[in-house]
Amino acid sequence: MRKVFAIFASLLITGMLASSASAASPHFIGDPQASTSGNSLTVTFKAAGLGNISTADFSLVGTVEVSSRCFTKSGNKPQAANKQETIEVNSTETFPVRNGQTTGSFTITPLSTLSCPKGQRVVIEGVTYDLTVQGPGGLVSDPIVSG
């Protein structure tokens, strides 16, 4: 009798684990958003339908193009050309999951590696990006694009 009960309990647990795994339907709540502040770009997201897991890995992938220039303290730009940079982004982080949901953010700093002479400061004049957030179960956001 104990052997039959052990087999039944084992099948029941296996069935519950399979049903909770198959119940997961990963999706983003809204679209991931990007914002710039100073010399940083931050991408935030919220995902749900992750199932009964404690953590999930998400990646931020794509490119960021930055145009920057040196300015004097008085706001004048010296006779130097802008610096154009393309930053390849491929960052993965682990986020805690609670009740099948998580929120997270990625920050890319610095956006510009321009070095200015003493008495001048870097000013970012333009940023364009083409990024996606990728998560478990083949979850991929629509492109986060500026232009």
Backbone as CSV, one residue per row, in Angstrom:
resi,resn,N_x,N_y,N_z,CA_x,CA_y,CA_z,C_x,C_y,C_z
1,MET,0.816,-1.191,0.000,0.000,0.000,0.000,0.868,1.266,0.000
2,ARG,1.940,1.234,0.794,2.831,2.395,0.842,3.467,2.651,-0.524
3,LYS,3.818,1.565,-1.213,4.441,1.705,-2.522,3.472,2.352,-3.514
4,VAL,2.204,1.951,-3.489,1.192,2.531,-4.370,1.009,4.008,-4.042
5,PHE,0.966,4.350,-2.743,0.820,5.743,-2.328,2.023,6.572,-2.788
6,ALA,3.228,6.028,-2.666,4.438,6.749,-3.082,4.418,7.016,-4.584
7,ILE,3.988,6.023,-5.356,3.907,6.200,-6.811,2.854,7.248,-7.156
8,PHE,1.688,7.169,-6.496,0.621,8.142,-6.738,1.092,9.558,-6.375
9,ALA,1.750,9.720,-5.234,2.245,11.034,-4.809,3.271,11.563,-5.799
10,SER,4.138,10.679,-6.287,5.150,11.083,-7.257,4.506,11.569,-8.554
11,LEU,3.501,10.842,-9.038,2.802,11.249,-10.261,2.049,12.557,-10.059
12,LEU,1.451,12.736,-8.893,0.713,13.956,-8.601,1.650,15.166,-8.596
13,ILE,2.800,15.039,-7.958,3.778,16.143,-7.906,4.302,16.443,-9.306
14,THR,4.609,15.396,-10.066,5.088,15.602,-11.433,4.041,16.328,-12.268
15,GLY,2.774,15.935,-12.129,1.695,16.593,-12.865,1.534,18.046,-12.470
16,MET,1.658,18.348,-11.179,1.529,19.740,-10.730,2.674,20.576,-11.272
17,LEU,3.898,20.037,-11.261,5.040,20.790,-11.787,4.891,21.027,-13.282
18,ALA,4.430,20.044,-13.997,4.250,20.199,-15.441,3.166,21.219,-15.742
19,SER,2.083,21.216,-14.959,1.009,22.163,-15.236,1.425,23.583,-14.887
20,SER,2.233,23.773,-13.829,2.658,25.140,-13.504,3.658,25.646,-14.531
21,ALA,4.476,24.766,-15.075,5.430,25.189,-16.100,4.700,25.525,-17.393
22,SER,3.698,24.729,-17.736,2.991,24.987,-18.977,2.040,26.172,-18.846
23,ALA,1.688,26.568,-17.618,0.800,27.703,-17.417,1.521,29.021,-17.663
24,ALA,2.850,29.010,-17.660,3.605,30.237,-17.876,3.397,30.726,-19.303
25,SER,3.122,32.010,-19.427,2.939,32.638,-20.732,3.600,34.014,-20.674
26,PRO,4.940,34.049,-20.805,5.668,35.310,-20.624,5.231,36.396,-21.603
27,HIS,5.045,37.609,-21.076,4.705,38.758,-21.907,5.089,40.044,-21.173
28,PHE,5.286,41.103,-21.938,5.568,42.404,-21.345,4.252,43.096,-21.041
29,ILE,4.225,43.813,-19.947,3.088,44.664,-19.620,3.459,46.051,-20.136
30,GLY,2.815,46.471,-21.192,3.215,47.702,-21.870,4.512,47.460,-22.624
31,ASP,5.046,48.507,-23.182,6.312,48.410,-23.897,7.450,48.867,-23.001
32,PRO,8.614,48.230,-23.084,9.774,48.765,-22.367,10.029,50.207,-22.809
33,GLN,10.474,51.031,-21.865,10.685,52.459,-22.127,12.146,52.820,-21.929
34,ALA,12.630,53.760,-22.740,14.003,54.246,-22.615,13.984,55.733,-22.314
35,SER,14.927,56.168,-21.471,15.065,57.591,-21.166,16.540,57.908,-20.959
36,THR,16.904,59.152,-21.275,18.284,59.590,-21.062,18.304,60.634,-19.962
37,SER,19.394,60.614,-19.218,19.634,61.608,-18.180,21.138,61.797,-18.081
38,GLY,21.581,62.993,-18.395,23.019,63.243,-18.369,23.732,62.348,-19.357
39,ASN,24.665,61.553,-18.862,25.483,60.684,-19.701,25.029,59.225,-19.599
40,SER,23.737,58.992,-19.266,23.217,57.637,-19.085,21.925,57.429,-19.857
41,LEU,21.701,56.198,-20.275,20.451,55.771,-20.888,19.905,54.651,-20.018
42,THR,18.630,54.746,-19.630,18.006,53.720,-18.794,16.809,53.138,-19.528
43,VAL,16.720,51.810,-19.554,15.585,51.102,-20.140,14.876,50.373,-19.013
44,THR,13.562,50.612,-18.876,12.766,49.956,-17.834,11.705,49.075,-18.487
45,PHE,11.309,48.018,-17.771,10.300,47.099,-18.301,9.564,46.424,-17.154
46,LYS,8.403,45.856,-17.492,7.647,45.012,-16.570,7.189,43.803,-17.368
47,ALA,7.409,42.620,-16.808,7.016,41.383,-17.480,6.158,40.547,-16.532
48,ALA,5.248,39.798,-17.104,4.361,38.929,-16.328,4.233,37.590,-17.042
49,GLY,3.495,36.673,-16.420,3.293,35.355,-17.002,4.536,34.493,-16.947
50,LEU,5.395,34.768,-15.949,6.673,34.056,-15.868,6.571,32.729,-15.134
51,GLY,5.402,32.421,-14.588,5.225,31.148,-13.907,5.765,31.178,-12.496
52,ASN,5.960,30.000,-11.947,6.362,29.841,-10.551,7.877,29.703,-10.458
53,ILE,8.597,30.805,-10.725,10.050,30.818,-10.618,10.456,31.949,-9.697
54,SER,11.638,31.872,-9.131,12.064,32.918,-8.189,12.873,34.023,-8.862
55,THR,13.543,33.709,-9.970,14.316,34.712,-10.698,14.204,34.445,-12.197
56,ALA,14.483,35.481,-12.976,14.474,35.339,-14.444,15.579,36.211,-15.027
57,ASP,16.234,35.690,-16.044,17.279,36.438,-16.741,16.662,37.212,-17.902
58,PHE,17.021,38.498,-17.989,16.613,39.353,-19.098,17.864,39.966,-19.694
59,SER,17.806,40.248,-20.991,18.940,40.856,-21.691,18.484,42.106,-22.419
60,LEU,19.379,43.085,-22.486,19.184,44.271,-23.299,20.195,44.168,-24.430
61,VAL,19.697,44.199,-25.678,20.550,43.949,-26.839,20.268,45.005,-27.906
62,GLY,21.323,45.471,-28.563,21.164,46.408,-29.666,22.306,47.398,-29.741
63,THR,22.015,48.585,-30.294,23.043,49.619,-30.443,22.516,50.968,-29.962
64,VAL,23.468,51.791,-29.522,23.195,53.179,-29.153,24.202,54.033,-29.917
65,GLU,23.702,55.046,-30.633,24.581,55.974,-31.344,24.522,57.319,-30.632
66,VAL,25.724,57.866,-30.341,25.829,59.077,-29.544,26.635,60.126,-30.297
67,SER,26.138,61.358,-30.269,26.866,62.506,-30.810,27.146,63.442,-29.640
68,SER,28.429,63.717,-29.383,28.783,64.578,-28.255,29.840,65.591,-28.672
69,ARG,29.995,66.621,-27.862,30.921,67.699,-28.170,31.384,68.326,-26.859
70,CYS,32.549,68.933,-26.889,33.059,69.676,-25.736,32.527,71.104,-25.778
71,PHE,32.126,71.614,-24.629,31.683,72.997,-24.482,32.485,73.650,-23.365
72,THR,32.685,74.951,-23.474,33.338,75.691,-22.395,32.327,75.925,-21.271
73,LYS,32.823,76.369,-20.124,31.929,76.644,-18.995,30.899,77.713,-19.332
74,SER,31.248,78.621,-20.240,30.312,79.685,-20.614,29.325,79.241,-21.697
75,GLY,29.422,77.977,-22.137,28.467,77.444,-23.102,28.885,77.571,-24.553
76,ASN,30.112,78.001,-24.802,30.602,78.102,-26.175,31.205,76.775,-26.624
77,LYS,31.083,76.498,-27.916,31.707,75.280,-28.429,32.973,75.650,-29.183
78,PRO,34.067,75.034,-28.805,35.326,75.262,-29.527,35.230,74.731,-30.954
79,GLN,36.183,75.067,-31.779,36.207,74.645,-33.176,36.691,73.198,-33.289
80,ALA,35.962,72.302,-32.696,36.296,70.878,-32.791,35.070,70.140,-33.312
81,ALA,35.300,69.076,-33.991,34.199,68.302,-34.550,33.493,67.503,-33.456
82,ASN,32.226,67.209,-33.721,31.496,66.320,-32.817,32.153,64.955,-32.811
83,LYS,31.964,64.236,-31.717,32.426,62.859,-31.664,31.206,61.967,-31.861
84,GLN,31.289,61.082,-32.834,30.227,60.113,-33.107,30.685,58.757,-32.595
85,GLU,29.845,58.131,-31.799,30.184,56.809,-31.256,29.004,55.869,-31.431
86,THR,29.301,54.618,-31.677,28.288,53.571,-31.674,28.650,52.592,-30.564
87,ILE,27.718,52.387,-29.666,27.930,51.483,-28.538,27.105,50.230,-28.786
88,GLU,27.777,49.095,-28.835,27.082,47.807,-28.947,26.634,47.409,-27.542
89,VAL,25.361,47.054,-27.398,24.811,46.706,-26.092,24.433,45.233,-26.094
90,ASN,24.912,44.512,-25.095,24.539,43.117,-24.874,24.731,42.846,-23.394
91,SER,23.719,43.191,-22.607,23.799,43.100,-21.157,22.728,42.150,-20.642
92,THR,23.107,41.244,-19.744,22.158,40.305,-19.147,22.188,40.462,-17.632
93,GLU,20.995,40.509,-17.036,20.879,40.599,-15.585,19.790,39.655,-15.115
94,THR,19.882,39.274,-13.850,18.886,38.411,-13.222,17.990,39.269,-12.336
95,PHE,16.671,39.121,-12.488,15.708,39.907,-11.730,14.827,38.978,-10.895
96,PRO,14.452,39.414,-9.686,13.577,38.590,-8.856,12.158,38.550,-9.433
97,VAL,11.513,37.405,-9.310,10.144,37.225,-9.793,9.245,36.980,-8.590
98,ARG,8.140,37.697,-8.553,7.166,37.504,-7.479,5.788,37.401,-8.116
99,ASN,5.068,36.348,-7.780,3.738,36.095,-8.346,3.768,36.103,-9.875
100,GLY,4.840,35.579,-10.444,4.946,35.470,-11.896,5.278,36.767,-12.609
101,GLN,5.621,37.847,-11.838,5.911,39.145,-12.448,7.260,39.674,-11.985
102,THR,7.827,40.544,-12.804,9.051,41.243,-12.415,9.084,42.605,-13.095
103,THR,9.771,43.527,-12.470,10.088,44.798,-13.106,11.599,44.932,-13.068
104,GLY,12.132,45.601,-14.063,13.583,45.732,-14.088,14.013,46.924,-14.898
105,SER,15.303,47.218,-14.781,15.873,48.294,-15.583,17.337,47.998,-15.879
106,PHE,17.761,48.494,-17.009,19.157,48.442,-17.432,19.623,49.878,-17.593
107,THR,20.841,50.176,-17.149,21.405,51.507,-17.335,22.724,51.380,-18.073
108,ILE,22.857,52.180,-19.124,24.087,52.210,-19.912,24.785,53.528,-19.604
109,THR,25.968,53.440,-19.023,26.761,54.622,-18.674,28.219,54.288,-18.911
110,PRO,29.031,55.140,-19.462,28.669,56.428,-20.049,28.210,56.245,-21.478
111,LEU,27.398,57.165,-21.913,27.001,57.166,-23.322,28.109,57.723,-24.193
112,SER,28.892,58.652,-23.660,29.986,59.232,-24.430,31.305,58.994,-23.703
113,THR,32.311,58.625,-24.462,33.651,58.459,-23.887,34.548,59.641,-24.257
114,LEU,33.945,60.701,-24.801,34.698,61.888,-25.183,35.389,62.481,-23.957
115,SER,36.637,62.852,-24.133,37.412,63.488,-23.074,37.705,64.923,-23.497
116,CYS,37.328,65.873,-22.646,37.493,67.289,-22.985,38.705,67.870,-22.266
117,PRO,39.302,68.920,-22.852,40.403,69.606,-22.178,39.911,70.263,-20.875
118,LYS,40.841,70.574,-20.024,40.515,71.214,-18.749,39.708,72.492,-19.007
119,GLY,38.689,72.700,-18.198,37.841,73.874,-18.338,36.676,73.675,-19.292
120,GLN,36.561,72.487,-19.884,35.453,72.194,-20.771,34.708,70.974,-20.258
121,ARG,33.474,70.801,-20.741,32.654,69.660,-20.314,32.027,68.993,-21.536
122,VAL,31.722,67.722,-21.378,31.084,66.955,-22.453,29.592,67.270,-22.455
123,VAL,29.058,67.548,-23.635,27.620,67.720,-23.799,27.164,66.729,-24.869
124,ILE,26.192,65.921,-24.522,25.628,64.981,-25.489,24.583,65.735,-26.288
125,GLU,24.807,65.817,-27.601,23.906,66.572,-28.470,22.834,65.707,-29.107
126,GLY,23.049,64.403,-29.149,22.049,63.528,-29.741,22.294,62.072,-29.387
127,VAL,21.204,61.352,-29.183,21.275,59.918,-28.900,20.192,59.231,-29.722
128,THR,20.562,58.199,-30.456,19.589,57.336,-31.107,19.896,55.908,-30.681
129,TYR,18.850,55.119,-30.554,19.058,53.742,-30.110,18.080,52.813,-30.799
130,ASP,18.510,51.581,-30.898,17.710,50.494,-31.445,17.984,49.306,-30.539
131,LEU,17.098,49.082,-29.576,17.321,48.093,-28.526,16.111,47.175,-28.396
132,THR,16.334,45.975,-27.896,15.249,45.080,-27.514,15.568,44.492,-26.152
133,VAL,14.503,44.172,-25.416,14.635,43.453,-24.154,14.206,42.029,-24.436
134,GLN,15.032,41.073,-23.997,14.750,39.654,-24.213,14.659,38.967,-22.865
135,GLY,13.709,38.022,-22.749,13.524,37.328,-21.481,13.279,35.853,-21.673
136,PRO,12.856,35.183,-20.610,12.665,33.733,-20.654,11.516,33.332,-21.579
137,GLY,11.573,32.109,-22.041,10.510,31.574,-22.882,10.432,32.214,-24.254
138,GLY,11.562,32.750,-24.757,11.572,33.367,-26.073,10.938,34.760,-26.097
139,LEU,10.739,35.356,-24.932,10.131,36.680,-24.824,11.064,37.745,-25.399
140,VAL,10.580,38.504,-26.398,11.373,39.575,-27.017,10.452,40.776,-27.197
141,SER,10.900,41.947,-26.739,10.095,43.161,-26.884,10.121,43.641,-28.319
142,ASP,9.164,44.499,-28.649,9.272,45.234,-29.902,10.506,46.111,-29.798
143,PRO,11.096,46.495,-30.923,12.272,47.358,-30.863,11.962,48.678,-30.148
144,ILE,12.887,49.093,-29.296,12.811,50.381,-28.632,13.718,51.286,-29.463
145,VAL,13.113,52.182,-30.245,13.873,52.939,-31.229,13.625,54.429,-31.013
146,SER,14.696,55.197,-31.146,14.551,56.659,-31.197,15.218,57.115,-32.475
147,GLY,14.910,58.267,-32.898,15.558,58.687,-34.113,15.218,60.060,-34.430
